[in-house]
Amino acid sequence: MITLSTKATSEEIKLISEHFHGYIKVVVDIEKKILCAGADRHVDEEQELLKSGSKQSNLCGGGMDIETGEIDYNSMINLRPNQNNPSRDILSIDIRKKFDDIVIKILRSNLKVIK
């Protein structure tokens, strides 16, 4: 499990994608523009970011398939009715956009190196 704020190297991407054979679970802090990736469960990544000062309300979970570059927004940590998100998916288009921008900048922009 690693926390990144800048573009991941191809070695980092390979390392964090090995556990799920080409899929990377991520938790993104949409305000700090950082992500934690490579754990078995989103909650472990969430806890790592909380320990380093992130606010719960700014954390969103999802993942990315490294073969297709497809990003998903499904995680139990997203289930927050008190923040108008009564689903495991990120429902807000604005939050999805922020999530995508961070995942693309840090992870997906380097995918061509590992294919």
Secondary structure, DSSP 8 states (H G I E B T S, - for coil): -EEESS---HHHHHHHHTTTTSEEEEEEETTTTEEEE--SSHHHHHHHHHHTT--GGGEEEEEEETTT--EE-B-GGG-BGGGTB-SSB---HHHHHHHHHHHHHHTGGGHHHH-
